Amino acid sequence: MTKLRQACLKIRQDTIMKRPLIHVQLQFDTRCGRDIARGIINYARQNTQWQLSHVDMHVPLVLNPQSSGVIGQLYMPQDYKHILEACIPIVKVGQQTPNFRGPLVASNDRAIGQMAGNYLMSLGLEHFAFCSSGRWPFAEDRLEGFMQALCREHPGPVENHFGTDHTLSQSLDFEQQITQWIKNLPKPCGIFCSNDATGIDVIRIARMAGIHIPGDLAVLGVDDDEIYCEFSEVPLSSIAQPLQTIGYEAARLMDLHLRDPDRKPQTIRLPPVKVVRRASSDMLAIGDPDVSKALRLIRDHATQDINVTWVVKQWSVNRRSLERRFTKHVGHSLLDEIHRVRFEHAKHLLADSSQNLKQVAASSGFNDARYMATCFRQKLGISPSEYRRQFHQGA
């Protein structure tokens, strides 16, 4: 360690003993930035005596002698070079940046892609595509996870309908490119877009081309910026990220680094929370209307006190015939689907709510917390409490 760095660290340590000033530089005009900020604030109020200073991403960060640390999105090296030169610790949130070797807290982009693939397959689709406005590293990782899910579960060919050859770069003829690309896709098709902005563009351009959403194309984005998604011509389904947890974990890493400046940088990647379904993917591309109706009933009511008998009694249908056709089209039984929806709902509540285990079980349709715990151990090998702990620790 150089003498200059030792002197810088000594000054920082003296400041920490008083009251650290932590700069938070985020895109505060987006839900992503605001929710990450909430997580940072929650950690700081619960565990520290920090002074927090918020700076928008579009405004250069000006340091002062009291500056003790920076938590931010910091997309480009020029955004953080002067911070490192001042020997001020940084915890980065969001996308990885080339040559940045400090602590990072972000979403698990491959897991996001896998969730997208599993969700679009659950709609009964047989054709899939991927779209991104640029060849960003996070988009490539999401595409990789998407492909892994489809190749593992879907028996039909999918390689010709998505991939880096279909990833659209931003250019003057963007709309012309994407219009022709969408027209050439086999229908019905599920399109996974790397973020909400691209998903909204896909919906707008598809509708201009006379393509029906979601009948011809089911569109799924990422970020779940609620207002943005609802303003789309067809409200956009989107994958929600654990943004407040990202902020909380980033603040925790900053706290650890301030206490131990020589601590080895840590990278935490958190799994996505859930798919928030809206009109852009509100369809079931299954040729059997009875199976489609059963699926919709289960997904709308599984968290209530229902069973297979209840599903069958909702309309005049032969139970044995429905169960056979359901397994043929969906790949598992009616009862398995009820259990699957309840299990996914419980995972969401454990990750994104403060309900206790008894409340989670009741809200998800399980008879009791013990039975829910048995299901978690069978499927994941861990208890519900352990799942919640691992989620919030970034496991």
C-alpha positions in Angstrom: 0.0 0.0 0.0 1.5 3.4 -1.0 2.0 6.2 1.5 -0.5 8.3 -0.4 -3.2 5.6 -0.2 -2.4 5.1 3.5 -2.9 8.8 4.1 -6.1 8.8 2.2 -7.4 5.9 4.2 -6.4 7.5 7.4 -8.5 10.6 6.5 -11.4 8.4 5.6 -11.2 6.5 8.8 -11.2 9.7 10.8 -14.3 10.8 8.9 -16.0 7.4 9.5 -15.5 7.8 13.3 -17.6 11.0 13.0 -20.4 10.6 10.5 -19.7 9.2 7.0 -21.1 11.1 4.0 -22.3 8.6 1.4 -23.2 9.8 -2.1 -26.0 7.9 -3.8 -25.9 8.4 -7.6 -28.8 6.7 -9.4 -31.4 7.3 -12.1 -34.0 8.8 -9.8 -36.4 9.4 -12.6 -36.9 5.6 -13.0 -38.5 3.1 -10.7 -35.3 1.1 -10.7 -33.3 4.0 -9.3 -35.9 5.0 -6.7 -36.4 1.4 -5.4 -32.6 0.9 -5.1 -32.5 4.1 -3.2 -35.2 2.9 -0.8 -33.1 -0.2 0.0 -30.1 2.0 0.7 -32.1 4.3 3.0 -33.6 1.3 4.8 -30.1 -0.2 5.6 -28.6 3.2 6.6 -31.4 4.0 9.0 -31.4 0.6 10.6 -27.6 0.1 10.9 -25.6 3.3 10.5 -25.3 7.0 11.3 -24.6 7.9 7.6 -25.3 11.2 6.0 -26.8 10.4 2.6 -26.5 12.7 -0.4 -28.5 11.9 -3.6 -27.1 12.8 -7.0 -28.9 12.1 -10.3 -27.0 9.9 -12.8 -27.1 12.8 -15.3 -25.3 15.2 -13.0 -21.5 14.9 -12.4 -20.7 13.9 -8.9 -18.7 16.5 -7.1 -16.7 15.2 -4.1 -15.9 17.2 -1.0 -13.5 16.6 2.0 -16.3 14.8 3.9 -17.1 12.3 1.1 -16.7 8.8 2.6 -18.2 6.5 -0.1 -20.3 6.3 -3.3 -23.1 3.9 -4.1 -24.2 4.2 -7.7 -25.0 2.8 -11.1 -21.9 4.5 -12.6 -22.2 3.0 -16.1 -19.0 4.3 -17.6 -15.4 4.4 -16.4 -15.4 8.2 -16.6 -18.2 8.2 -14.1 -16.0 6.7 -11.3 -12.4 7.3 -12.3 -12.1 10.5 -10.2 -13.7 8.7 -7.2 -11.1 6.0 -7.2 -8.3 8.5 -7.6 -9.6 10.2 -4.5 -9.3 6.8 -2.6 -13.1 6.9 -2.0 -14.7 3.4 -1.9 -17.4 2.6 -4.5 -20.1 0.0 -4.4 -21.6 -0.4 -7.9 -25.3 -1.4 -8.5 -26.7 -2.7 -11.7 -24.7 -3.6 -14.7 -21.1 -4.6 -14.6 -18.7 -2.2 -16.2 -15.4 -3.2 -18.0 -12.3 -2.8 -15.8 -14.4 -2.2 -12.6 -13.0 -4.5 -9.9 -14.9 -3.2 -6.8 -18.0 -4.5 -5.0 -21.0 -5.1 -7.2 -24.6 -5.9 -6.4 -26.9 -6.7 -9.4 -29.6 -8.9 -10.7 -28.7 -12.4 -11.9 -29.3 -11.8 -15.6 -29.1 -15.5 -16.6 -31.8 -16.3 -14.0 -34.0 -13.5 -15.5 -33.6 -15.1 -18.9 -34.5 -18.5 -17.5 -37.6 -17.1 -15.8 -38.7 -15.5 -19.1 -38.2 -18.8 -21.0 -40.2 -20.8 -18.4 -43.0 -18.2 -18.3 -43.4 -18.0 -22.1 -43.4 -21.8 -22.4 -46.1 -22.0 -19.7 -48.4 -20.1 -22.2 -48.3 -23.1 -24.5 -46.2 -21.3 -27.1 -44.0 -23.2 -29.5 -42.1 -20.3 -31.1 -39.8 -17.9 -29.3 -37.7 -14.9 -30.0 -35.4 -12.5 -28.2 -35.0 -8.7 -28.8 -32.6 -6.1 -27.5 -31.9 -2.6 -28.5 -28.2 -3.3 -28.3 -25.5 -5.9 -27.6 -25.1 -5.0 -23.9 -23.5 -7.6 -21.6 -26.6 -7.8 -19.5 -28.7 -8.5 -22.6 -26.3 -11.2 -23.8 -26.6 -12.9 -20.3 -30.4 -12.7 -20.4 -30.4 -14.2 -23.8 -28.2 -17.0 -22.7 -30.5 -17.9 -19.7 -33.5 -17.7 -22.1 -31.9 -20.2 -24.4 -30.9 -22.5 -21.6 -34.5 -22.7 -20.4 -36.0 -23.3 -23.8 -33.4 -25.9 -24.8 -33.9 -27.8 -21.5 -37.7 -27.9 -21.6 -39.0 -27.3 -25.1 -38.8 -30.2 -27.5 -39.2 -28.2 -30.7 -36.5 -26.2 -32.6 -36.0 -22.7 -31.2 -32.6 -21.7 -32.4 -33.9 -20.1 -35.6 -36.2 -17.7 -33.8 -33.8 -15.9 -31.4 -30.2 -15.3 -30.8 -27.6 -12.6 -31.3 -28.3 -12.5 -35.1 -31.8 -11.2 -34.1 -30.5 -8.7 -31.5 -31.4 -5.3 -33.0 -28.9 -2.5 -32.6 -30.1 1.1 -32.2 -29.9 2.8 -35.6 -31.7 5.2 -37.8 -33.6 2.4 -39.5 -34.4 0.6 -36.2 -38.2 0.6 -36.8 -37.7 -0.7 -40.3 -35.5 -3.5 -39.1 -37.7 -4.6 -36.3 -40.9 -4.4 -38.4 -39.5 -6.8 -40.9 -38.1 -9.0 -38.2 -41.4 -9.2 -36.4 -43.3 -9.9 -39.6 -41.0 -12.9 -40.4 -41.5 -14.5 -37.0 -43.7 -17.6 -36.9 -47.0 -17.0 -35.1 -48.0 -17.2 -32.4 -44.7 -16.4 -30.9 -43.4 -15.3 -27.5 -40.9 -12.4 -27.6 -38.6 -11.8 -24.6 -37.3 -8.3 -24.6 -34.1 -7.4 -22.7 -35.9 -4.5 -20.9 -39.2 -2.7 -20.8 -38.2 0.1 -23.2 -37.5 -2.5 -25.9 -40.8 -4.3 -25.1 -42.8 -1.2 -25.5 -41.1 -0.5 -28.8 -41.9 -4.0 -30.0 -45.6 -3.6 -29.1 -45.9 -0.2 -30.7 -44.2 -1.3 -34.0 -46.1 -4.6 -34.1 -49.5 -2.9 -33.8 -48.5 -0.4 -36.5 -47.8 -3.5 -38.7 -51.2 -4.9 -38.0 -49.9 -7.7 -35.7 -52.1 -8.6 -32.8 -50.8 -8.4 -29.2 -51.0 -10.9 -27.5 -52.8 -13.1 -30.1 -49.9 -13.2 -32.6 -47.1 -12.1 -30.2 -46.9 -12.4 -26.5 -44.4 -9.8 -25.3 -42.4 -9.8 -22.0 -40.0 -7.2 -20.8 -37.7 -6.7 -17.7 -37.8 -4.1 -14.9 -41.5 -3.8 -14.2 -41.6 0.0 -14.2 -45.3 0.0 -13.5 -46.2 3.4 -14.9 -44.1 2.9 -18.0 -45.6 -0.6 -18.6 -49.1 0.6 -18.1 -48.6 3.5 -20.6 -47.8 1.0 -23.3 -50.4 0.7 -26.1 -51.0 -2.8 -24.7 -49.9 -3.0 -21.0 -46.5 -4.8 -20.9 -45.9 -7.9 -18.9 -42.5 -7.6 -17.2 -40.1 -9.4 -14.9 -39.7 -7.7 -11.5 -36.2 -7.4 -10.1 -35.4 -7.3 -6.3 -34.5 -3.6 -6.5 -34.9 -2.7 -2.8 -32.8 -5.8 -1.9 -30.1 -4.7 -4.3 -29.9 -1.3 -2.6 -30.0 -2.8 0.9 -27.1 -5.2 0.0 -25.1 -2.5 -1.7 -25.4 -0.4 1.5 -24.3 -3.4 3.6 -21.2 -3.9 1.5 -20.3 -0.3 1.8 -20.7 -0.5 5.6 -18.4 -3.5 5.7 -15.8 -1.8 3.4 -15.8 1.3 5.5 -15.1 -0.8 8.6 -12.4 -2.9 6.8 -10.9 -1.0 3.8 -8.8 -4.0 2.9 -11.8 -6.3 2.6 -11.9 -8.3 -0.7 -14.5 -6.9 -3.1 -17.6 -9.0 -3.3 -20.1 -9.5 -6.1 -23.7 -10.4 -5.3 -26.2 -11.4 -8.0 -29.8 -11.6 -6.8 -32.5 -13.7 -8.6 -35.5 -12.1 -10.1 -38.7 -11.8 -8.1 -41.6 -12.8 -10.4 -43.3 -12.2 -13.7 -45.9 -9.4 -13.5 -48.5 -10.5 -16.0 -50.3 -7.8 -18.0 -52.3 -7.7 -21.3 -49.2 -8.2 -23.6 -48.9 -11.8 -22.6 -52.5 -12.6 -21.3 -53.0 -15.6 -23.6 -52.7 -19.3 -23.7 -51.6 -20.7 -27.0 -53.1 -24.2 -26.4 -55.4 -25.6 -29.1 -57.7 -27.4 -26.6 -60.1 -24.8 -25.2 -60.9 -27.0 -22.1 -57.2 -27.2 -21.2 -56.8 -23.4 -21.7 -59.8 -22.8 -19.4 -58.5 -25.1 -16.7 -55.1 -23.4 -16.8 -56.7 -20.0 -16.5 -58.9 -21.1 -13.6 -56.0 -22.6 -11.7 -53.8 -19.6 -12.2 -56.5 -17.2 -11.1 -57.7 -19.3 -8.1 -54.9 -21.7 -6.9 -54.2 -19.6 -3.8 -57.7 -20.2 -2.7 -59.1 -23.5 -1.2 -59.5 -25.3 -4.5 -58.8 -28.8 -5.8 -59.1 -30.8 -9.0 -62.8 -31.5 -8.3 -63.5 -27.8 -8.0 -61.8 -27.1 -11.4 -63.8 -29.8 -13.2 -67.1 -28.6 -11.7 -66.7 -25.1 -13.2 -68.1 -26.3 -16.5 -69.5 -29.5 -18.1 -66.4 -31.6 -18.8 -65.4 -35.2 -18.3 -62.8 -35.3 -15.5 -60.8 -38.3 -16.9 -60.8 -36.8 -20.4 -59.7 -33.4 -19.1 -56.9 -34.8 -17.0 -55.6 -36.8 -19.9 -55.7 -33.9 -22.3 -54.2 -31.5 -19.7 -51.2 -33.7 -19.1 -50.7 -34.1 -22.9 -50.6 -30.3 -23.5 -49.1 -29.0 -20.3 -46.7 -31.9 -19.4 -48.1 -32.5 -15.9 -51.4 -33.1 -14.1 -54.0 -30.6 -12.9 -53.0 -31.2 -9.3 -49.4 -30.6 -10.2 -50.3 -27.3 -11.7 -52.3 -26.2 -8.6 -49.2 -27.1 -6.5 -46.9 -25.3 -8.9 -48.8 -22.0 -8.8 -49.1 -22.1 -5.0 -45.4 -22.8 -4.7 -44.4 -19.9 -7.0 -46.7 -17.6 -5.1 -45.1 -18.6 -1.8 -41.7 -18.0 -3.2 -42.7 -14.5 -4.3 -44.1 -13.7 -0.8 -41.0 -15.0 0.9 -38.8 -12.8 -1.3 -41.0 -9.7 -1.5 -43.0 -9.4 1.7 -42.7 -9.4 5.5 -45.4 -12.0 6.1 -44.5 -14.7 8.5 -44.5 -18.4 7.4 -48.0 -19.0 8.6 -49.3 -16.0 6.7 -47.3 -17.0 3.6 -48.8 -20.5 3.7 -52.4 -19.2 4.1 -52.0 -16.6 1.4 -50.6 -19.1 -1.1 -53.3 -21.8 -0.6 -51.3 -24.3 1.5 -53.1 -26.1 4.3 -50.5 -25.1 6.9 -46.9 -23.9 7.2 -45.6 -27.4 7.9 -46.9 -28.7 4.6 -45.5 -25.7 2.8 -42.1 -26.4 4.4 -42.3 -30.0 3.2 -42.9 -28.8 -0.4 -39.9 -26.5 -0.2 -37.6 -29.2 1.1 -38.8 -31.6 -1.6 -38.3 -29.1 -4.5 -35.4 -26.9 -3.3 -33.8 -28.9 -0.5 -34.2 -26.1 2.0 -36.9 -24.7 4.3 -39.0 -21.6 3.5 -37.0 -19.6 6.1 -33.7 -20.6 4.5 -35.1 -19.7 1.1 -36.0 -16.2 2.4 -32.6 -15.8 4.1 -30.7 -16.9 1.0 -32.7 -14.6 -1.3 -32.0 -11.5 0.8 -28.3 -12.5 1.1 -28.0 -12.8 -2.6 -27.5 -16.5 -2.7 
